[in-house]
Amino acid sequence: MKILFLHGWHSVPGGVKPTYLKDAEHNVINPALDDDDFDVAIRTAQAAYGKHHPDVIVGSSRGGAVALNINSNDTPLVLLCPAWKNWGTVKTLKPNSVILHSRKDDVIPFADSEEIIASSGLPPETLIEVGSDHRLADDESLSVMLWACNLLASGEQLPWLDDEQQSPVTSSSTSKSTSQEDASYTCDACGEEIVIPLDLTEGSSQTYVEDCPVCCRANTIHVQIDNEGDAQVWAEPEQDYD
């Protein structure tokens, strides 16, 4: 997969997030964006987009604003705490996109992402709450970023936005919770749907490893619980299986 990564203000190419994507064996284009002139940053990003034709664009903070303001046609966007109110003129988000944001972000308010999702007429679930600060450089946030890139680049939407829940299983399988007490995920190794209990006392953002009760393969389980107690759950294999 080819990813155009647009870094934030006073960040540099080769940071934690693009390196994580590169270590996942993706081709990451990570141009240096001008910190002082937003128009120059847009031109740099536009030139990189036109040259490389990426499968997905990831924009972090100010880079998220850059991503919104370039002509990216139908290329999906994965925006990380996008600073769209601080830079640029675009105030809406195209449908094949997702935002990752921490409610504890003390740089770009979480409410800004809620606002752009609402003004774009997109479902609230397009915004995924993850992480504990603005950087989103913790293991869970990085894992969710990679999962979102893989999903959107494959042409699929977020599985919990599919009313019939019939999205094809990808390398990371996702399901919406059936109730506050339990949820399900699909084991990547054997394809079985596994029902798991939810423990709301562990917080709204959870990651842990458990063995599939059917095939005994290890999965990393991710749980995101919203303010209404509804959960999105997805699994990633601990290793690649033949």
C-alpha positions in Angstrom: 0.0 0.0 0.0 1.2 3.5 -0.8 0.6 6.1 1.9 1.1 9.8 1.7 1.8 10.9 5.3 1.5 14.7 6.0 3.1 15.6 9.3 2.1 18.3 11.8 3.4 21.7 12.6 7.0 21.7 13.8 7.2 18.0 13.1 9.6 16.4 10.6 9.5 13.5 8.2 10.5 10.2 9.7 8.5 10.5 12.9 6.9 7.8 15.0 3.7 7.5 13.0 5.1 7.3 9.5 7.9 5.0 10.7 5.2 2.7 12.2 3.5 2.6 8.8 6.8 2.0 7.0 7.7 -0.8 9.5 4.4 -2.5 8.5 5.9 -2.8 5.0 4.0 0.0 3.4 5.4 2.5 1.0 5.3 5.8 2.9 5.7 9.2 1.1 6.5 11.7 3.8 7.4 15.1 2.4 8.7 18.0 4.5 6.0 20.6 4.8 6.7 24.3 5.3 5.9 25.3 8.8 5.5 29.0 8.1 3.6 29.2 4.8 0.5 27.1 4.6 0.1 27.6 0.9 3.6 26.3 0.3 2.8 23.3 2.4 -0.3 22.6 0.3 1.7 22.9 -2.9 4.3 20.4 -1.6 1.6 17.9 -0.6 -0.2 18.4 -3.9 2.9 17.7 -5.8 3.6 14.6 -3.8 0.1 13.4 -4.4 0.3 14.0 -8.1 3.6 12.2 -8.4 2.9 9.1 -6.3 -0.9 8.6 -6.5 -1.2 7.2 -3.0 -3.8 4.7 -1.9 -4.6 6.6 1.3 -3.6 9.9 2.8 -2.8 10.3 6.5 -2.7 13.8 7.9 -1.6 14.6 11.5 -2.8 17.8 13.2 -1.8 20.6 10.7 -1.1 17.9 8.2 -4.7 17.0 8.6 -5.7 20.5 7.5 -3.3 20.2 4.6 -4.9 16.9 3.6 -8.3 18.5 3.6 -7.2 21.4 1.4 -5.4 19.5 -1.4 -7.2 18.0 -4.4 -7.2 14.3 -3.5 -10.1 13.2 -5.7 -11.5 10.0 -4.2 -8.4 9.0 -2.2 -9.5 8.2 1.4 -8.3 10.3 4.3 -7.2 9.1 7.8 -6.9 12.3 9.9 -5.3 12.4 13.3 -6.5 15.3 15.5 -6.9 17.5 12.4 -6.3 21.2 12.9 -8.9 22.2 10.3 -10.0 25.3 12.3 -6.5 26.6 12.5 -5.4 26.4 8.9 -7.1 26.3 5.5 -10.5 27.0 4.1 -12.0 23.5 3.8 -14.6 22.9 6.5 -16.1 19.5 5.5 -14.8 16.0 5.2 -15.5 13.6 2.3 -17.3 10.3 3.1 -14.5 7.8 2.6 -12.6 9.2 5.5 -12.1 8.7 9.2 -10.8 10.8 12.1 -8.8 9.5 15.1 -8.8 11.9 18.0 -8.2 11.8 21.8 -10.8 13.4 24.0 -7.8 14.4 26.3 -6.2 16.3 23.4 -5.1 19.7 24.9 -3.9 21.1 21.6 -6.8 20.6 19.2 -10.2 20.2 20.9 -12.0 16.9 20.4 -15.1 19.0 19.8 -13.5 20.3 16.6 -13.5 16.8 15.1 -17.1 16.3 16.3 -18.0 19.6 14.6 -16.5 18.8 11.1 -18.1 15.3 11.2 -21.5 16.8 11.9 -21.2 19.6 9.4 -20.2 17.1 6.7 -23.3 15.1 7.4 -21.3 12.0 8.3 -22.2 9.5 11.0 -20.7 10.2 14.5 -18.9 6.9 14.3 -16.7 8.3 11.6 -14.8 9.8 14.6 -12.9 7.2 16.6 -11.9 8.2 20.1 -8.4 6.8 20.8 -5.2 7.8 22.7 -4.5 10.0 25.7 -3.0 13.1 24.2 -2.5 15.0 20.9 0.3 13.0 19.5 -1.5 9.7 19.1 1.9 7.9 19.3 0.9 5.2 21.8 0.7 1.6 20.6 -3.1 1.5 20.5 -3.4 4.7 18.5 -0.7 3.5 16.0 -2.5 0.2 15.6 -5.9 1.9 14.9 -4.2 4.2 12.4 -2.8 1.3 10.5 -6.1 -0.6 10.7 -7.9 2.4 9.3 -5.4 2.8 6.4 -5.7 -0.9 5.5 -9.5 -0.8 5.6 -10.1 2.4 3.6 -7.4 1.7 1.1 -9.2 -1.6 0.3 -12.3 0.4 -0.6 -14.3 -0.7 2.4 -16.1 1.7 4.8 -16.0 1.4 8.6 -17.8 -1.9 9.3 -20.1 -0.5 12.0 -21.4 2.0 9.4 -22.6 -0.9 7.3 -26.3 -1.4 8.3 -26.3 -5.0 7.2 -22.9 -5.8 8.8 -21.7 -7.6 5.6 -18.4 -6.0 4.9 -15.8 -8.5 3.7 -13.3 -9.7 6.4 -10.0 -7.9 6.0 -6.7 -8.3 7.8 -8.4 -6.6 10.8 -11.9 -7.7 11.5 -14.4 -5.4 13.2 -17.9 -5.7 14.7 -20.3 -3.5 16.6 -21.3 -4.6 20.0 -24.5 -6.4 20.4 -25.2 -5.0 23.9 -23.4 -3.3 26.7 -22.5 -6.7 28.2 -20.9 -8.3 25.2 -19.5 -7.8 21.7 -18.0 -9.9 19.0 -15.0 -10.0 16.6 -14.0 -12.2 13.8 -10.8 -14.3 14.3 -8.4 -13.4 11.4 -6.9 -16.9 11.5 -10.0 -19.2 11.3 -12.8 -16.7 10.4 -15.0 -17.6 13.4 -17.1 -15.0 15.1 -16.1 -14.8 18.7 -18.3 -13.3 21.4 -16.5 -11.6 24.3 -17.7 -9.9 27.5 -17.3 -6.2 27.9 -15.9 -4.7 31.0 -16.8 -1.1 31.1 -14.7 -0.5 34.2 -11.6 -1.0 32.2 -12.2 2.3 30.4 -13.4 3.4 27.0 -10.3 2.4 25.1 -8.9 -1.1 25.7 -6.3 -3.3 24.0 -5.4 -6.9 25.1 -4.3 -10.2 23.7 -6.4 -13.4 23.9 -6.3 -16.8 22.2 -9.2 -17.7 19.8 -11.3 -20.3 21.6 -11.8 -22.1 18.3 -8.3 -22.3 16.7 -6.2 -21.1 19.7 -4.4 -18.4 17.6 -3.6 -15.2 19.5 -5.4 -12.0 18.5 -4.9 -8.4 19.7 -8.4 -7.2 20.6 -9.2 -3.5 20.4 -12.4 -2.1 22.2 -13.7 1.4 21.8 -16.7 2.3 23.9 -18.6 5.5 23.2 -20.4 7.8 25.7 -23.7 5.8 25.3 -22.0 2.5 26.1 -21.9 1.2 22.6 -18.7 -0.5 21.6 -16.7 -1.1 18.4 -14.5 -4.2 18.6 -11.9 -5.4 16.2 -9.1 -7.9 16.1 -5.6 -8.1 14.6 -3.5 -11.3 14.4 -0.5 -11.4 16.7 1.5 -12.8 13.7 0.9 -13.6 10.1 -0.4 -17.1 9.4 0.1 -19.2 6.3 
